[in-house]
Every structure is written in C-alpha cells, then in structure tokens.
C-alpha cells in the first residue's frame, strides 16, 4: 500500500468519525456536510504523488462556473495529513447550523 493510499484511508476514517459524508474514489473524492450549509472539500492524489485539497467556492466567484477553487492545502507528509484532519474536525464543530 502506498503512503498516499494510507493517507486517503486515514482521512476518510477521520472524516467519517467527525460526521462528514465521504465520497467514493481512491484518487479523488469529496468530503462534505449537509447540503444546506455545507463544508465541502475535494481531495485529489495529483500526478506528483501528494494529496491536494480544494475547497468549495461559490460559482458566482468563478469565471468558468467551477465548483472548487485552486488547491488550498498540499498534504505531503503524515504530519500534513494529521493537521488537515484537525481542520476537518474543527470546521465541523464550529460550522453554522442555521
């Protein structure tokens, strides 16, 4: 098992425990909360062998109507993955529940 595959498995496990919906896929997948006030991330194993994380952006800010902006996070080490998992948990716990 490659380190990227291990990272993906760990991120999916933590996201599930936090309460995120976890999309299918091993090279690219989404993590999201409820659809009304979402927190949404897209994780991709890029061609250079590390994980990049994109954050949902409103389409009115995009010129080409894309859902996700440029990569916000680059996860290259296990410590980077742990830090991102802390972001997942914190984002979920302090999200607006209107």
VMD Tcl script that draws the C-alpha trace (Angstrom):
set ca {
  {0.00 0.00 0.00}
  {1.45 3.39 -0.99}
  {1.73 6.22 1.51}
  {-0.85 8.21 -0.49}
  {-3.34 5.33 -0.21}
  {-2.65 5.16 3.53}
  {-3.23 8.91 3.82}
  {-6.52 8.64 1.91}
  {-7.74 5.81 4.17}
  {-6.85 7.80 7.28}
  {-8.56 10.99 6.04}
  {-11.71 9.05 5.13}
  {-11.79 7.35 8.55}
  {-11.39 10.64 10.44}
  {-13.95 12.42 8.24}
  {-16.48 9.65 8.84}
  {-15.94 9.83 12.62}
  {-16.41 13.61 12.50}
  {-19.73 13.29 10.69}
  {-18.81 14.11 7.09}
  {-20.28 12.30 4.12}
  {-17.37 10.68 2.30}
  {-17.43 10.25 -1.46}
  {-16.22 7.16 -3.23}
  {-12.94 7.03 -5.03}
  {-9.36 6.42 -4.13}
  {-7.64 9.02 -6.34}
  {-10.25 11.77 -5.97}
  {-13.14 12.11 -3.52}
  {-15.29 14.67 -1.73}
  {-15.87 15.24 1.96}
  {-18.99 17.23 2.78}
  {-21.53 18.05 5.45}
  {-25.22 18.72 4.99}
  {-26.18 20.42 1.75}
  {-27.94 23.49 3.20}
  {-24.89 24.98 4.96}
  {-22.10 22.85 3.57}
  {-18.48 22.41 4.37}
  {-17.02 20.72 1.32}
  {-13.52 19.57 0.44}
  {-12.24 17.68 -2.59}
  {-9.12 15.57 -2.06}
  {-7.06 14.53 -5.09}
  {-3.89 12.48 -5.42}
  {-2.08 14.52 -8.02}
  {0.41 13.35 -10.62}
  {3.36 14.27 -8.39}
  {2.24 11.80 -5.71}
  {0.93 14.03 -2.95}
  {-2.59 14.99 -1.93}
  {-4.05 18.35 -2.76}
  {-7.20 19.63 -1.12}
  {-9.63 22.00 -2.82}
  {-12.36 23.93 -1.00}
  {-15.84 24.58 -2.39}
  {-16.28 28.09 -3.76}
  {-19.49 29.78 -4.82}
  {-19.96 29.65 -8.58}
  {-20.64 33.42 -8.82}
  {-16.98 33.99 -7.91}
  {-15.80 31.76 -10.73}
  {-15.46 32.83 -14.34}
  {-15.79 29.27 -15.65}
  {-18.50 28.16 -13.17}
  {-16.26 25.62 -11.41}
  {-17.29 24.23 -8.06}
  {-13.84 24.14 -6.50}
  {-11.10 26.72 -6.39}
  {-7.38 26.16 -6.65}
  {-5.81 23.73 -4.21}
  {-5.86 25.23 -0.74}
  {-3.77 22.58 1.01}
  {-0.89 20.33 -0.09}
  {-0.53 17.20 2.01}
  {2.95 15.75 1.51}
  {3.71 14.15 4.88}
  {1.84 12.25 7.56}
  {2.04 15.36 9.75}
  {0.33 17.38 7.00}
  {-2.46 14.77 6.94}
  {-2.89 14.99 10.72}
  {-3.07 18.79 10.52}
  {-5.70 18.58 7.79}
  {-7.72 16.12 9.88}
  {-7.64 18.68 12.70}
  {-9.03 21.23 10.21}
  {-11.79 18.76 9.30}
  {-12.78 18.30 12.92}
  {-12.59 21.99 13.82}
  {-14.55 23.04 10.73}
  {-17.28 20.55 11.53}
  {-17.53 21.55 15.19}
  {-17.76 25.32 14.61}
  {-19.91 25.33 11.45}
  {-23.03 27.46 11.34}
  {-26.20 25.47 11.99}
  {-28.99 27.74 10.83}
}
mol new
graphics top color blue
foreach p $ca { graphics top sphere $p radius 0.5 }
foreach p [lrange $ca 0 end-1] q [lrange $ca 1 end] { graphics top cylinder $p $q radius 0.2 }
display resetview
